Amino acid sequence: MHFKLILAFVEDTETQAVMDAAREAGATGATIINNARGEGLNKSKTFFGLSLESQRDVVIFLVEEHLSRHILERISEVGCFDTKPGTGIAVQLDVEDAVGVAHQVKELSEKIEDSL
């Protein structure tokens, strides 16, 4: 079985919605890293030297490769990544090998067989 790693950088207020959408699209779980910061095209605004940027979470999904594009599209849609600037980004990377996912392989195998 081949996997993809999806890294989603989302506003902390949208993390649960992104997680729910990814699960509905086939993700079996995720790891969340809280309190990340980032900067896009435009610098963050400040008020008397205090930053007004919102907190971000990094949500990491290890997903089966046949489901990865659909999951990525759902994350983007729910997080409004392409419709509202500054809401977040998501990328997917090839995974050469993974351990610790044996308990998920059986369930994923059944899902993949049904969709192919």
Secondary structure, DSSP 8 states (H G I E B T S, - for coil): --EEEEEEEEETTTHHHHHHHHHHTT----EEEEEE----SS---EETTEE----EEEEEEEEEHHHHHHHHHHHHHHHTTTTSTTSEEEEEEEES---S-HHHHHHHHHHHHHH-
